[in-house]
Every structure is written in C-alpha cells, then in structure tokens.
C-alpha cells in the first residue's frame, strides 16, 4: 500500500510542533547541566493578531486539557500543574497569532520566541515548553495527539513543570497552544 504524499509531510509537521526552552539557574547544578544561554532580544510588542476573540468553548476545553495533563502526570508519579494566568495569556496570544497566519509555528509573526512572549507577561522562568496543534476539534483530540508524540509527551511529563496555560483560537482550523513552565 502506498502512503499518500501528505503522510510524511504531516509526520514531519507534527514533530516540529513542540519545543522546550531550558533556562539555566545561576549558582546551582554542574557546568555540564547548567550552561549560560545568551539573552534573546526582547520583542517590542505582541502581534496585532493577539487581540483575537477567544472562542466561547475555550475555558471548557482548557479545563479538560488541564485535567488530562494532570491525570497523565499522576499516572507517571508526577505532581500536578496548576493554571497560571500569565501562561494562559501567553498561550492565547500565540494561538491567535497562529490562527491569523493560518498555520502553526513556535516563532511569532513578530519574530518572538517563547521566552520573549513569557517576558511580556513578566513570567520569569527556570524552564518552559510549548506544544502547538492545528485542527483538533476537541481537548481530547489534542491530548491524544500530544501524548502519542514523543516530544509533546516529554513536555507534558517533564517533572520540572509546575504551571500550565492553554490557548485556543479559531482560524481556518482551530489553533491550540499549550505552555508549561516553572517560575524562578
């Protein structure tokens, strides 16, 4: 049986939809585990698309994602994550940005990365990760996909994560962004 051309493309696209941003803590750890990273330049402002309307179903979907994340973490012997308003705002703004662009990316249309978007919310991180998704019709579909993807699953089950935020925006297809993090 021949796979259609789109299958390899979709697989590559799915693998690119997760990112972990390790941020070192000064004064702890070893030189092999704590490296100095250059500070990325601050993005000046959030993209205009971050002002999109949040779908009415977003809070219910977010609650189901958080419950599912915490069930997965509990099964793995990890502590639960709690909702963070700063991570919710960061995730929602990036979901809107992705919906406006008509696809997913970890880079904002203004050139921002996750660290810069978190700084806009005054969220100082020790570690953070972002999972993105496109076209899922429900929290259950998004979570099923993320848990089957090794990179997304690793972000969700990262024992260093303490907080979570979820963004959902409607474009040509639903845009999903999960941000996990731990504050300094």
C-alpha positions as CSV (number, residue, x, y, z in Angstrom):
1,X,0.0,0.0,0.0
2,X,1.4,3.4,-1.0
3,X,1.1,6.2,1.5
4,X,-0.1,9.5,0.1
5,X,2.4,12.3,-0.2
6,X,0.8,14.2,2.7
7,X,1.5,11.5,5.3
8,X,5.3,12.1,5.5
9,X,4.7,15.8,5.4
10,X,2.2,15.6,8.3
11,X,4.5,13.5,10.4
12,X,7.3,16.0,9.9
13,X,5.0,18.9,10.7
14,X,3.8,17.2,13.9
15,X,7.3,16.6,15.1
16,X,8.1,20.3,14.7
17,X,5.1,21.3,16.8
18,X,6.8,21.0,20.2
19,X,9.7,22.9,21.8
20,X,11.4,23.0,25.1
21,X,13.2,26.1,26.3
22,X,15.7,25.3,29.1
23,X,16.6,28.3,31.1
24,X,19.6,27.9,33.5
25,X,19.5,28.9,37.1
26,X,22.7,30.6,38.3
27,X,24.6,29.1,41.1
28,X,23.2,25.6,41.1
29,X,23.9,22.4,39.2
30,X,27.1,21.5,37.4
31,X,28.7,23.0,34.4
32,X,27.5,20.1,32.2
33,X,23.9,20.7,33.2
34,X,23.8,24.5,33.7
35,X,25.0,26.3,30.6
36,X,24.8,30.0,30.0
37,X,22.5,31.0,27.2
38,X,22.5,34.4,25.6
39,X,19.6,36.5,26.5
40,X,17.4,36.9,23.4
41,X,16.4,40.4,22.4
42,X,13.1,41.5,23.8
43,X,10.3,41.7,21.2
44,X,8.8,45.1,21.4
45,X,5.1,44.4,21.2
46,X,2.7,41.5,20.8
47,X,1.5,41.0,17.2
48,X,-1.8,42.6,16.3
49,X,-3.4,39.1,15.9
50,X,-3.0,38.6,19.6
51,X,-6.2,40.6,20.1
52,X,-8.5,38.0,18.5
53,X,-11.7,36.9,20.3
54,X,-11.4,33.8,22.5
55,X,-13.9,31.1,21.4
56,X,-16.7,30.6,23.9
57,X,-15.7,26.9,24.3
58,X,-12.1,27.8,25.3
59,X,-12.4,27.7,29.1
60,X,-14.1,24.3,29.0
61,X,-11.5,22.9,26.6
62,X,-8.7,24.3,28.8
63,X,-10.2,22.7,31.9
64,X,-10.4,19.3,30.1
65,X,-6.8,19.6,28.8
66,X,-5.5,20.5,32.3
67,X,-7.4,17.6,33.9
68,X,-6.0,15.3,31.2
69,X,-2.4,16.6,31.7
70,X,-2.7,16.1,35.4
71,X,-4.1,12.6,35.0
72,X,-1.2,11.7,32.8
73,X,1.3,13.3,35.3
74,X,-0.3,11.4,38.2
75,X,0.0,8.1,36.3
76,X,3.7,8.9,35.9
77,X,4.1,9.7,39.6
78,X,4.5,13.4,39.0
79,X,3.0,16.4,40.8
80,X,0.1,18.2,39.1
81,X,0.5,21.5,37.2
82,X,-1.7,24.5,38.1
83,X,-3.3,27.1,35.9
84,X,-1.3,30.3,35.5
85,X,-2.9,33.5,34.2
86,X,0.4,34.6,32.7
87,X,0.8,31.3,30.8
88,X,-2.9,31.4,29.8
89,X,-2.3,34.9,28.3
90,X,0.9,33.8,26.6
91,X,-0.7,30.7,25.1
92,X,-3.9,32.6,24.0
93,X,-1.9,35.3,22.3
94,X,0.2,32.8,20.4
95,X,-2.9,30.7,19.5
96,X,-4.4,33.9,18.0
97,X,-1.2,34.6,16.2
98,X,-1.1,31.1,14.7
99,X,-4.8,31.3,13.7
100,X,-4.2,34.6,11.9
101,X,-1.3,33.2,10.0
102,X,-3.2,30.0,9.0
103,X,-0.8,27.5,10.5
104,X,1.4,26.8,13.4
105,X,4.9,28.0,14.4
106,X,6.8,28.4,17.5
107,X,8.0,31.8,16.2
108,X,5.5,34.7,16.5
109,X,4.7,36.7,13.4
110,X,6.7,39.5,15.1
111,X,9.8,37.2,15.4
112,X,9.3,36.4,19.1
113,X,10.2,33.2,20.7
114,X,8.6,31.6,23.7
115,X,11.0,33.2,26.2
116,X,10.2,36.7,24.8
117,X,6.4,36.0,24.9
118,X,6.7,34.9,28.5
119,X,8.7,38.1,29.4
120,X,5.8,40.2,28.1
121,X,3.7,38.7,30.9
122,X,6.5,39.2,33.5
123,X,6.9,35.5,33.8
124,X,10.5,34.8,34.8
125,X,11.2,31.1,34.0
126,X,13.6,28.4,35.1
127,X,12.2,26.2,32.3
128,X,9.3,26.4,29.8
129,X,7.9,24.3,27.0
130,X,5.3,25.0,24.2
131,X,3.1,22.4,22.5
132,X,1.2,23.6,19.4
133,X,-1.6,21.9,17.5
134,X,-3.7,22.7,14.5
135,X,-7.1,21.4,13.5
136,X,-8.1,19.5,16.6
137,X,-11.9,19.7,17.3
138,X,-11.7,19.0,21.0
139,X,-9.4,18.8,24.0
140,X,-9.5,15.0,23.8
141,X,-8.2,15.0,20.2
142,X,-5.4,17.5,21.1
143,X,-4.3,15.5,24.1
144,X,-4.5,12.2,22.2
145,X,-2.1,13.6,19.6
146,X,0.2,15.2,22.1
147,X,0.5,12.1,24.2
148,X,1.4,10.0,21.1
149,X,4.1,12.4,20.0
150,X,7.4,11.8,21.9
151,X,8.4,15.5,22.1
152,X,4.9,16.7,23.2
153,X,4.6,13.9,25.7
154,X,8.1,14.7,27.1
155,X,6.9,18.3,27.6
156,X,3.7,17.3,29.4
157,X,5.6,14.8,31.6
158,X,8.5,17.0,32.4
159,X,8.9,16.8,36.2
160,X,10.2,20.4,36.3
161,X,7.0,21.9,35.0
162,X,4.7,23.4,37.7
163,X,2.2,25.6,35.8
164,X,0.2,25.5,32.6
165,X,-1.7,27.7,30.2
166,X,-3.7,26.8,27.2
167,X,-4.8,29.0,24.3
168,X,-7.4,28.2,21.6
169,X,-8.3,30.3,18.6
170,X,-10.4,29.7,15.6
171,X,-8.9,30.4,12.2
172,X,-9.3,28.3,9.1
173,X,-8.9,25.5,11.6
174,X,-8.6,25.6,15.4
175,X,-5.2,26.6,16.7
176,X,-4.1,25.2,20.0
177,X,-1.1,26.3,22.2
178,X,-0.1,24.7,25.5
179,X,2.6,26.5,27.5
180,X,4.1,24.7,30.5
181,X,6.6,26.4,32.9
182,X,8.2,26.9,36.2
183,X,8.9,30.3,37.7
184,X,12.1,31.5,39.3
